[in-house]
Amino acid sequence: MVTLEEQAKYRMLNGMVRSLEFKQDTLVIPAIEMINMVRAVRMYQNQIARLQSSNWVNDQIETIKTYTSRNFCD
């Protein structure tokens, strides 16, 4: 959780960056937020990659059948 003091600091930093008039949009955020965003993106990329694998899908089906002790024909 970001404190009010930290929010004020980042507002000030963002204002300073904007005043430099970069040609591209810039944003100053806490490093931990960037790390968390990168981790989330990587996690979703890995999940999507697994979903695209037919072996993964077949493994999940077998796992479900094993845990439920059922076949899809039941």
PDB file of N, CA, C and O in Angstrom:
ATOM      1  N   MET A   1       0.838  -1.173   0.000  1.00  0.00           N
ATOM      2  CA  MET A   1       0.000   0.000   0.000  1.00  0.00           C
ATOM      3  C   MET A   1       0.888   1.242   0.000  1.00  0.00           C
ATOM      4  O   MET A   1       1.838   1.342   0.777  1.00  0.00           O
ATOM      5  N   VAL A   2       0.575   2.152  -0.852  1.00  0.00           N
ATOM      6  CA  VAL A   2       1.354   3.365  -0.992  1.00  0.00           C
ATOM      7  C   VAL A   2       0.789   4.431  -0.050  1.00  0.00           C
ATOM      8  O   VAL A   2      -0.411   4.706  -0.060  1.00  0.00           O
ATOM      9  N   THR A   3       1.665   5.026   0.761  1.00  0.00           N
ATOM     10  CA  THR A   3       1.220   6.061   1.699  1.00  0.00           C
ATOM     11  C   THR A   3       0.954   7.369   0.963  1.00  0.00           C
ATOM     12  O   THR A   3       1.351   7.540  -0.190  1.00  0.00           O
ATOM     13  N   LEU A   4       0.276   8.289   1.647  1.00  0.00           N
ATOM     14  CA  LEU A   4       0.006   9.602   1.061  1.00  0.00           C
ATOM     15  C   LEU A   4       1.305  10.334   0.749  1.00  0.00           C
ATOM     16  O   LEU A   4       1.403  11.044  -0.251  1.00  0.00           O
ATOM     17  N   GLU A   5       2.290  10.157   1.603  1.00  0.00           N
ATOM     18  CA  GLU A   5       3.593  10.794   1.381  1.00  0.00           C
ATOM     19  C   GLU A   5       4.251  10.257   0.107  1.00  0.00           C
ATOM     20  O   GLU A   5       4.805  11.018  -0.686  1.00  0.00           O
ATOM     21  N   GLU A   6       4.182   8.933  -0.075  1.00  0.00           N
ATOM     22  CA  GLU A   6       4.749   8.331  -1.289  1.00  0.00           C
ATOM     23  C   GLU A   6       3.990   8.790  -2.530  1.00  0.00           C
ATOM     24  O   GLU A   6       4.595   9.050  -3.570  1.00  0.00           O
ATOM     25  N   GLN A   7       2.660   8.889  -2.423  1.00  0.00           N
ATOM     26  CA  GLN A   7       1.861   9.358  -3.553  1.00  0.00           C
ATOM     27  C   GLN A   7       2.266  10.771  -3.948  1.00  0.00           C
ATOM     28  O   GLN A   7       2.396  11.079  -5.132  1.00  0.00           O
ATOM     29  N   ALA A   8       2.462  11.622  -2.957  1.00  0.00           N
ATOM     30  CA  ALA A   8       2.876  13.000  -3.228  1.00  0.00           C
ATOM     31  C   ALA A   8       4.244  13.018  -3.898  1.00  0.00           C
ATOM     32  O   ALA A   8       4.480  13.801  -4.818  1.00  0.00           O
ATOM     33  N   LYS A   9       5.139  12.160  -3.438  1.00  0.00           N
ATOM     34  CA  LYS A   9       6.480  12.089  -4.017  1.00  0.00           C
ATOM     35  C   LYS A   9       6.408  11.678  -5.488  1.00  0.00           C
ATOM     36  O   LYS A   9       7.095  12.262  -6.326  1.00  0.00           O
ATOM     37  N   TYR A  10       5.583  10.680  -5.807  1.00  0.00           N
ATOM     38  CA  TYR A  10       5.476  10.219  -7.192  1.00  0.00           C
ATOM     39  C   TYR A  10       4.753  11.233  -8.072  1.00  0.00           C
ATOM     40  O   TYR A  10       5.068  11.361  -9.255  1.00  0.00           O
ATOM     41  N   ARG A  11       3.787  11.953  -7.507  1.00  0.00           N
ATOM     42  CA  ARG A  11       3.148  13.030  -8.269  1.00  0.00           C
ATOM     43  C   ARG A  11       4.176  14.098  -8.628  1.00  0.00           C
ATOM     44  O   ARG A  11       4.198  14.598  -9.752  1.00  0.00           O
ATOM     45  N   MET A  12       5.031  14.443  -7.659  1.00  0.00           N
ATOM     46  CA  MET A  12       6.061  15.448  -7.899  1.00  0.00           C
ATOM     47  C   MET A  12       7.055  14.954  -8.953  1.00  0.00           C
ATOM     48  O   MET A  12       7.410  15.699  -9.866  1.00  0.00           O
ATOM     49  N   LEU A  13       7.504  13.701  -8.830  1.00  0.00           N
ATOM     50  CA  LEU A  13       8.445  13.139  -9.802  1.00  0.00           C
ATOM     51  C   LEU A  13       7.838  13.094 -11.202  1.00  0.00           C
ATOM     52  O   LEU A  13       8.504  13.420 -12.185  1.00  0.00           O
ATOM     53  N   ASN A  14       6.586  12.694 -11.286  1.00  0.00           N
ATOM     54  CA  ASN A  14       5.923  12.646 -12.589  1.00  0.00           C
ATOM     55  C   ASN A  14       5.791  14.045 -13.185  1.00  0.00           C
ATOM     56  O   ASN A  14       5.944  14.230 -14.392  1.00  0.00           O
ATOM     57  N   GLY A  15       5.503  15.037 -12.321  1.00  0.00           N
ATOM     58  CA  GLY A  15       5.441  16.415 -12.789  1.00  0.00           C
ATOM     59  C   GLY A  15       6.780  16.885 -13.321  1.00  0.00           C
ATOM     60  O   GLY A  15       6.849  17.578 -14.336  1.00  0.00           O
ATOM     61  N   MET A  16       7.855  16.500 -12.623  1.00  0.00           N
ATOM     62  CA  MET A  16       9.198  16.875 -13.076  1.00  0.00           C
ATOM     63  C   MET A  16       9.514  16.231 -14.425  1.00  0.00           C
ATOM     64  O   MET A  16      10.060  16.875 -15.321  1.00  0.00           O
ATOM     65  N   VAL A  17       9.167  14.970 -14.554  1.00  0.00           N
ATOM     66  CA  VAL A  17       9.432  14.258 -15.809  1.00  0.00           C
ATOM     67  C   VAL A  17       8.642  14.900 -16.945  1.00  0.00           C
ATOM     68  O   VAL A  17       9.170  15.094 -18.040  1.00  0.00           O
ATOM     69  N   ARG A  18       7.360  15.234 -16.679  1.00  0.00           N
ATOM     70  CA  ARG A  18       6.543  15.887 -17.711  1.00  0.00           C
ATOM     71  C   ARG A  18       7.138  17.217 -18.143  1.00  0.00           C
ATOM     72  O   ARG A  18       7.062  17.587 -19.314  1.00  0.00           O
ATOM     73  N   SER A  19       7.735  17.944 -17.186  1.00  0.00           N
ATOM     74  CA  SER A  19       8.299  19.256 -17.510  1.00  0.00           C
ATOM     75  C   SER A  19       9.526  19.144 -18.419  1.00  0.00           C
ATOM     76  O   SER A  19       9.914  20.121 -19.059  1.00  0.00           O
ATOM     77  N   LEU A  20      10.132  17.964 -18.476  1.00  0.00           N
ATOM     78  CA  LEU A  20      11.284  17.762 -19.364  1.00  0.00           C
ATOM     79  C   LEU A  20      10.846  17.629 -20.818  1.00  0.00           C
ATOM     80  O   LEU A  20      11.675  17.659 -21.727  1.00  0.00           O
ATOM     81  N   GLU A  21       9.551  17.484 -21.033  1.00  0.00           N
ATOM     82  CA  GLU A  21       8.948  17.431 -22.359  1.00  0.00           C
ATOM     83  C   GLU A  21       9.549  16.355 -23.269  1.00  0.00           C
ATOM     84  O   GLU A  21       9.929  16.622 -24.409  1.00  0.00           O
ATOM     85  N   PHE A  22       9.623  15.151 -22.741  1.00  0.00           N
ATOM     86  CA  PHE A  22      10.065  14.021 -23.566  1.00  0.00           C
ATOM     87  C   PHE A  22       9.076  13.825 -24.704  1.00  0.00           C
ATOM     88  O   PHE A  22       7.899  14.161 -24.572  1.00  0.00           O
ATOM     89  N   LYS A  23       9.538  13.291 -25.802  1.00  0.00           N
ATOM     90  CA  LYS A  23       8.661  13.068 -26.956  1.00  0.00           C
ATOM     91  C   LYS A  23       7.719  11.884 -26.717  1.00  0.00           C
ATOM     92  O   LYS A  23       6.658  11.811 -27.335  1.00  0.00           O
ATOM     93  N   GLN A  24       8.089  10.969 -25.838  1.00  0.00           N
ATOM     94  CA  GLN A  24       7.248   9.817 -25.525  1.00  0.00           C
ATOM     95  C   GLN A  24       6.681   9.984 -24.126  1.00  0.00           C
ATOM     96  O   GLN A  24       7.239  10.706 -23.300  1.00  0.00           O
ATOM     97  N   ASP A  25       5.565   9.311 -23.866  1.00  0.00           N
ATOM     98  CA  ASP A  25       4.977   9.357 -22.532  1.00  0.00           C
ATOM     99  C   ASP A  25       5.910   8.675 -21.543  1.00  0.00           C
ATOM    100  O   ASP A  25       6.492   7.634 -21.847  1.00  0.00           O
ATOM    101  N   THR A  26       6.049   9.252 -20.381  1.00  0.00           N
ATOM    102  CA  THR A  26       6.863   8.673 -19.319  1.00  0.00           C
ATOM    103  C   THR A  26       6.048   8.634 -18.042  1.00  0.00           C
ATOM    104  O   THR A  26       5.087   9.385 -17.875  1.00  0.00           O
ATOM    105  N   LEU A  27       6.446   7.752 -17.152  1.00  0.00           N
ATOM    106  CA  LEU A  27       5.752   7.603 -15.891  1.00  0.00           C
ATOM    107  C   LEU A  27       6.739   7.099 -14.856  1.00  0.00           C
ATOM    108  O   LEU A  27       7.532   6.203 -15.145  1.00  0.00           O
ATOM    109  N   VAL A  28       6.704   7.655 -13.663  1.00  0.00           N
ATOM    110  CA  VAL A  28       7.554   7.204 -12.559  1.00  0.00           C
ATOM    111  C   VAL A  28       6.666   6.432 -11.601  1.00  0.00           C
ATOM    112  O   VAL A  28       5.661   6.949 -11.114  1.00  0.00           O
ATOM    113  N   ILE A  29       7.048   5.182 -11.334  1.00  0.00           N
ATOM    114  CA  ILE A  29       6.294   4.346 -10.395  1.00  0.00           C
ATOM    115  C   ILE A  29       7.288   3.629  -9.487  1.00  0.00           C
ATOM    116  O   ILE A  29       8.463   3.509  -9.833  1.00  0.00           O
ATOM    117  N   PRO A  30       6.832   3.154  -8.331  1.00  0.00           N
ATOM    118  CA  PRO A  30       7.720   2.391  -7.454  1.00  0.00           C
ATOM    119  C   PRO A  30       8.213   1.127  -8.161  1.00  0.00           C
ATOM    120  O   PRO A  30       7.468   0.489  -8.906  1.00  0.00           O
ATOM    121  N   ALA A  31       9.456   0.780  -7.923  1.00  0.00           N
ATOM    122  CA  ALA A  31      10.055  -0.396  -8.559  1.00  0.00           C
ATOM    123  C   ALA A  31       9.270  -1.665  -8.253  1.00  0.00           C
ATOM    124  O   ALA A  31       9.132  -2.527  -9.121  1.00  0.00           O
ATOM    125  N   ILE A  32       8.754  -1.794  -7.034  1.00  0.00           N
ATOM    126  CA  ILE A  32       8.022  -3.013  -6.671  1.00  0.00           C
ATOM    127  C   ILE A  32       6.768  -3.161  -7.518  1.00  0.00           C
ATOM    128  O   ILE A  32       6.374  -4.282  -7.841  1.00  0.00           O
ATOM    129  N   GLU A  33       6.130  -2.042  -7.886  1.00  0.00           N
ATOM    130  CA  GLU A  33       4.957  -2.137  -8.752  1.00  0.00           C
ATOM    131  C   GLU A  33       5.344  -2.642 -10.135  1.00  0.00           C
ATOM    132  O   GLU A  33       4.626  -3.445 -10.729  1.00  0.00           O
ATOM    133  N   MET A  34       6.474  -2.176 -10.645  1.00  0.00           N
ATOM    134  CA  MET A  34       6.951  -2.650 -11.945  1.00  0.00           C
ATOM    135  C   MET A  34       7.290  -4.134 -11.880  1.00  0.00           C
ATOM    136  O   MET A  34       6.949  -4.898 -12.783  1.00  0.00           O
ATOM    137  N   ILE A  35       7.958  -4.531 -10.817  1.00  0.00           N
ATOM    138  CA  ILE A  35       8.312  -5.946 -10.643  1.00  0.00           C
ATOM    139  C   ILE A  35       7.044  -6.793 -10.595  1.00  0.00           C
ATOM    140  O   ILE A  35       6.982  -7.845 -11.230  1.00  0.00           O
ATOM    141  N   ASN A  36       6.038  -6.347  -9.853  1.00  0.00           N
ATOM    142  CA  ASN A  36       4.781  -7.103  -9.765  1.00  0.00           C
ATOM    143  C   ASN A  36       4.079  -7.188 -11.111  1.00  0.00           C
ATOM    144  O   ASN A  36       3.513  -8.229 -11.446  1.00  0.00           O
ATOM    145  N   MET A  37       4.106  -6.106 -11.889  1.00  0.00           N
ATOM    146  CA  MET A  37       3.493  -6.137 -13.218  1.00  0.00           C
ATOM    147  C   MET A  37       4.220  -7.118 -14.136  1.00  0.00           C
ATOM    148  O   MET A  37       3.583  -7.878 -14.866  1.00  0.00           O
ATOM    149  N   VAL A  38       5.554  -7.103 -14.097  1.00  0.00           N
ATOM    150  CA  VAL A  38       6.338  -8.015 -14.931  1.00  0.00           C
ATOM    151  C   VAL A  38       6.052  -9.457 -14.538  1.00  0.00           C
ATOM    152  O   VAL A  38       5.882 -10.314 -15.405  1.00  0.00           O
ATOM    153  N   ARG A  39       5.997  -9.729 -13.247  1.00  0.00           N
ATOM    154  CA  ARG A  39       5.692 -11.088 -12.781  1.00  0.00           C
ATOM    155  C   ARG A  39       4.315 -11.540 -13.256  1.00  0.00           C
ATOM    156  O   ARG A  39       4.150 -12.677 -13.698  1.00  0.00           O
ATOM    157  N   ALA A  40       3.327 -10.650 -13.164  1.00  0.00           N
ATOM    158  CA  ALA A  40       1.968 -10.994 -13.598  1.00  0.00           C
ATOM    159  C   ALA A  40       1.936 -11.286 -15.090  1.00  0.00           C
ATOM    160  O   ALA A  40       1.307 -12.254 -15.519  1.00  0.00           O
ATOM    161  N   VAL A  41       2.604 -10.464 -15.882  1.00  0.00           N
ATOM    162  CA  VAL A  41       2.641 -10.689 -17.330  1.00  0.00           C
ATOM    163  C   VAL A  41       3.296 -12.023 -17.641  1.00  0.00           C
ATOM    164  O   VAL A  41       2.789 -12.788 -18.460  1.00  0.00           O
ATOM    165  N   ARG A  42       4.415 -12.306 -16.997  1.00  0.00           N
ATOM    166  CA  ARG A  42       5.110 -13.588 -17.227  1.00  0.00           C
ATOM    167  C   ARG A  42       4.245 -14.770 -16.833  1.00  0.00           C
ATOM    168  O   ARG A  42       4.227 -15.788 -17.525  1.00  0.00           O
ATOM    169  N   MET A  43       3.523 -14.640 -15.718  1.00  0.00           N
ATOM    170  CA  MET A  43       2.651 -15.729 -15.273  1.00  0.00           C
ATOM    171  C   MET A  43       1.573 -16.000 -16.325  1.00  0.00           C
ATOM    172  O   MET A  43       1.316 -17.151 -16.677  1.00  0.00           O
ATOM    173  N   TYR A  44       0.947 -14.931 -16.825  1.00  0.00           N
ATOM    174  CA  TYR A  44      -0.095 -15.108 -17.832  1.00  0.00           C
ATOM    175  C   TYR A  44       0.477 -15.622 -19.147  1.00  0.00           C
ATOM    176  O   TYR A  44      -0.172 -16.412 -19.834  1.00  0.00           O
ATOM    177  N   GLN A  45       1.673 -15.190 -19.505  1.00  0.00           N
ATOM    178  CA  GLN A  45       2.304 -15.708 -20.724  1.00  0.00           C
ATOM    179  C   GLN A  45       2.540 -17.211 -20.587  1.00  0.00           C
ATOM    180  O   GLN A  45       2.300 -17.964 -21.531  1.00  0.00           O
ATOM    181  N   ASN A  46       3.009 -17.649 -19.419  1.00  0.00           N
ATOM    182  CA  ASN A  46       3.240 -19.080 -19.197  1.00  0.00           C
ATOM    183  C   ASN A  46       1.936 -19.861 -19.242  1.00  0.00           C
ATOM    184  O   ASN A  46       1.884 -20.954 -19.805  1.00  0.00           O
ATOM    185  N   GLN A  47       0.885 -19.305 -18.652  1.00  0.00           N
ATOM    186  CA  GLN A  47      -0.403 -19.996 -18.671  1.00  0.00           C
ATOM    187  C   GLN A  47      -0.935 -20.107 -20.095  1.00  0.00           C
ATOM    188  O   GLN A  47      -1.457 -21.154 -20.478  1.00  0.00           O
ATOM    189  N   ILE A  48      -0.812 -19.061 -20.868  1.00  0.00           N
ATOM    190  CA  ILE A  48      -1.275 -19.090 -22.258  1.00  0.00           C
ATOM    191  C   ILE A  48      -0.466 -20.095 -23.062  1.00  0.00           C
ATOM    192  O   ILE A  48      -1.024 -20.841 -23.867  1.00  0.00           O
ATOM    193  N   ALA A  49       0.845 -20.120 -22.849  1.00  0.00           N
ATOM    194  CA  ALA A  49       1.698 -21.067 -23.571  1.00  0.00           C
ATOM    195  C   ALA A  49       1.297 -22.503 -23.251  1.00  0.00           C
ATOM    196  O   ALA A  49       1.281 -23.358 -24.137  1.00  0.00           O
ATOM    197  N   ARG A  50       0.971 -22.771 -21.983  1.00  0.00           N
ATOM    198  CA  ARG A  50       0.550 -24.124 -21.614  1.00  0.00           C
ATOM    199  C   ARG A  50      -0.784 -24.478 -22.240  1.00  0.00           C
ATOM    200  O   ARG A  50      -0.993 -25.616 -22.660  1.00  0.00           O
ATOM    201  N   LEU A  51      -1.686 -23.516 -22.307  1.00  0.00           N
ATOM    202  CA  LEU A  51      -2.997 -23.782 -22.900  1.00  0.00           C
ATOM    203  C   LEU A  51      -2.896 -24.104 -24.383  1.00  0.00           C
ATOM    204  O   LEU A  51      -3.749 -24.809 -24.923  1.00  0.00           O
ATOM    205  N   GLN A  52      -1.883 -23.607 -25.035  1.00  0.00           N
ATOM    206  CA  GLN A  52      -1.725 -23.851 -26.454  1.00  0.00           C
ATOM    207  C   GLN A  52      -1.136 -25.227 -26.734  1.00  0.00           C
ATOM    208  O   GLN A  52      -1.069 -25.647 -27.890  1.00  0.00           O
ATOM    209  N   SER A  53      -0.718 -25.915 -25.716  1.00  0.00           N
ATOM    210  CA  SER A  53      -0.122 -27.231 -25.877  1.00  0.00           C
ATOM    211  C   SER A  53      -1.193 -28.312 -25.722  1.00  0.00           C
ATOM    212  O   SER A  53      -1.869 -28.383 -24.696  1.00  0.00           O
ATOM    213  N   SER A  54      -1.340 -29.141 -26.736  1.00  0.00           N
ATOM    214  CA  SER A  54      -2.338 -30.216 -26.645  1.00  0.00           C
ATOM    215  C   SER A  54      -1.957 -31.217 -25.560  1.00  0.00           C
ATOM    216  O   SER A  54      -2.833 -31.816 -24.936  1.00  0.00           O
ATOM    217  N   ASN A  55      -0.657 -31.403 -25.329  1.00  0.00           N
ATOM    218  CA  ASN A  55      -0.238 -32.310 -24.254  1.00  0.00           C
ATOM    219  C   ASN A  55      -0.715 -31.807 -22.897  1.00  0.00           C
ATOM    220  O   ASN A  55      -1.137 -32.599 -22.054  1.00  0.00           O
ATOM    221  N   TRP A  56      -0.649 -30.493 -22.681  1.00  0.00           N
ATOM    222  CA  TRP A  56      -1.106 -29.918 -21.413  1.00  0.00           C
ATOM    223  C   TRP A  56      -2.591 -30.171 -21.238  1.00  0.00           C
ATOM    224  O   TRP A  56      -3.028 -30.573 -20.160  1.00  0.00           O
ATOM    225  N   VAL A  57      -3.365 -29.944 -22.277  1.00  0.00           N
ATOM    226  CA  VAL A  57      -4.816 -30.166 -22.210  1.00  0.00           C
ATOM    227  C   VAL A  57      -5.096 -31.625 -21.894  1.00  0.00           C
ATOM    228  O   VAL A  57      -5.914 -31.920 -21.022  1.00  0.00           O
ATOM    229  N   ASN A  58      -4.431 -32.546 -22.587  1.00  0.00           N
ATOM    230  CA  ASN A  58      -4.633 -33.977 -22.332  1.00  0.00           C
ATOM    231  C   ASN A  58      -4.240 -34.344 -20.905  1.00  0.00           C
ATOM    232  O   ASN A  58      -4.922 -35.142 -20.262  1.00  0.00           O
ATOM    233  N   ASP A  59      -3.147 -33.769 -20.405  1.00  0.00           N
ATOM    234  CA  ASP A  59      -2.728 -34.033 -19.022  1.00  0.00           C
ATOM    235  C   ASP A  59      -3.783 -33.553 -18.034  1.00  0.00           C
ATOM    236  O   ASP A  59      -4.054 -34.230 -17.043  1.00  0.00           O
ATOM    237  N   GLN A  60      -4.381 -32.392 -18.292  1.00  0.00           N
ATOM    238  CA  GLN A  60      -5.403 -31.855 -17.395  1.00  0.00           C
ATOM    239  C   GLN A  60      -6.642 -32.745 -17.402  1.00  0.00           C
ATOM    240  O   GLN A  60      -7.250 -32.977 -16.357  1.00  0.00           O
ATOM    241  N   ILE A  61      -7.007 -33.233 -18.560  1.00  0.00           N
ATOM    242  CA  ILE A  61      -8.161 -34.140 -18.661  1.00  0.00           C
ATOM    243  C   ILE A  61      -7.894 -35.409 -17.857  1.00  0.00           C
ATOM    244  O   ILE A  61      -8.759 -35.873 -17.114  1.00  0.00           O
ATOM    245  N   GLU A  62      -6.705 -35.963 -18.007  1.00  0.00           N
ATOM    246  CA  GLU A  62      -6.359 -37.177 -17.255  1.00  0.00           C
ATOM    247  C   GLU A  62      -6.340 -36.911 -15.755  1.00  0.00           C
ATOM    248  O   GLU A  62      -6.776 -37.754 -14.972  1.00  0.00           O
ATOM    249  N   THR A  63      -5.846 -35.761 -15.353  1.00  0.00           N
ATOM    250  CA  THR A  63      -5.825 -35.410 -13.933  1.00  0.00           C
ATOM    251  C   THR A  63      -7.237 -35.320 -13.374  1.00  0.00           C
ATOM    252  O   THR A  63      -7.508 -35.829 -12.287  1.00  0.00           O
ATOM    253  N   ILE A  64      -8.129 -34.684 -14.102  1.00  0.00           N
ATOM    254  CA  ILE A  64      -9.526 -34.565 -13.672  1.00  0.00           C
ATOM    255  C   ILE A  64     -10.160 -35.939 -13.570  1.00  0.00           C
ATOM    256  O   ILE A  64     -10.859 -36.235 -12.601  1.00  0.00           O
ATOM    257  N   LYS A  65      -9.918 -36.776 -14.563  1.00  0.00           N
ATOM    258  CA  LYS A  65     -10.485 -38.135 -14.542  1.00  0.00           C
ATOM    259  C   LYS A  65      -9.957 -38.917 -13.350  1.00  0.00           C
ATOM    260  O   LYS A  65     -10.705 -39.665 -12.721  1.00  0.00           O
ATOM    261  N   THR A  66      -8.678 -38.754 -13.033  1.00  0.00           N
ATOM    262  CA  THR A  66      -8.077 -39.471 -11.902  1.00  0.00           C
ATOM    263  C   THR A  66      -8.675 -39.006 -10.583  1.00  0.00           C
ATOM    264  O   THR A  66      -9.064 -39.829  -9.754  1.00  0.00           O
ATOM    265  N   TYR A  67      -8.753 -37.676 -10.380  1.00  0.00           N
ATOM    266  CA  TYR A  67      -9.282 -37.149  -9.120  1.00  0.00           C
ATOM    267  C   TYR A  67     -10.752 -37.451  -8.923  1.00  0.00           C
ATOM    268  O   TYR A  67     -11.192 -37.639  -7.788  1.00  0.00           O
ATOM    269  N   THR A  68     -11.516 -37.502  -9.987  1.00  0.00           N
ATOM    270  CA  THR A  68     -12.962 -37.751  -9.855  1.00  0.00           C
ATOM    271  C   THR A  68     -13.317 -39.231  -9.994  1.00  0.00           C
ATOM    272  O   THR A  68     -14.457 -39.630  -9.754  1.00  0.00           O
ATOM    273  N   SER A  69     -12.333 -40.036 -10.385  1.00  0.00           N
ATOM    274  CA  SER A  69     -12.550 -41.475 -10.611  1.00  0.00           C
ATOM    275  C   SER A  69     -13.652 -41.696 -11.614  1.00  0.00           C
ATOM    276  O   SER A  69     -14.463 -42.609 -11.463  1.00  0.00           O
ATOM    277  N   ARG A  70     -13.688 -40.864 -12.643  1.00  0.00           N
ATOM    278  CA  ARG A  70     -14.728 -40.976 -13.672  1.00  0.00           C
ATOM    279  C   ARG A  70     -14.118 -40.811 -15.038  1.00  0.00           C
ATOM    280  O   ARG A  70     -13.021 -40.277 -15.201  1.00  0.00           O
ATOM    281  N   ASN A  71     -14.857 -41.284 -16.012  1.00  0.00           N
ATOM    282  CA  ASN A  71     -14.532 -41.043 -17.406  1.00  0.00           C
ATOM    283  C   ASN A  71     -15.577 -40.102 -17.970  1.00  0.00           C
ATOM    284  O   ASN A  71     -16.645 -39.936 -17.380  1.00  0.00           O
ATOM    285  N   PHE A  72     -15.290 -39.499 -19.078  1.00  0.00           N
ATOM    286  CA  PHE A  72     -16.264 -38.603 -19.662  1.00  0.00           C
ATOM    287  C   PHE A  72     -17.440 -39.363 -20.276  1.00  0.00           C
ATOM    288  O   PHE A  72     -18.434 -38.755 -20.672  1.00  0.00           O
ATOM    289  N   CYS A  73     -17.330 -40.669 -20.354  1.00  0.00           N
ATOM    290  CA  CYS A  73     -18.424 -41.477 -20.884  1.00  0.00           C
ATOM    291  C   CYS A  73     -19.424 -41.851 -19.799  1.00  0.00           C
ATOM    292  O   CYS A  73     -20.503 -42.356 -20.107  1.00  0.00           O
ATOM    293  N   ASP A  74     -19.084 -41.612 -18.526  1.00  0.00           N
ATOM    294  CA  ASP A  74     -19.978 -41.970 -17.404  1.00  0.00           C
ATOM    295  C   ASP A  74     -21.246 -41.160 -17.448  1.00  0.00           C
ATOM    296  O   ASP A  74     -22.113 -41.323 -16.588  1.00  0.00           O
TER     297      ASP A  74
END
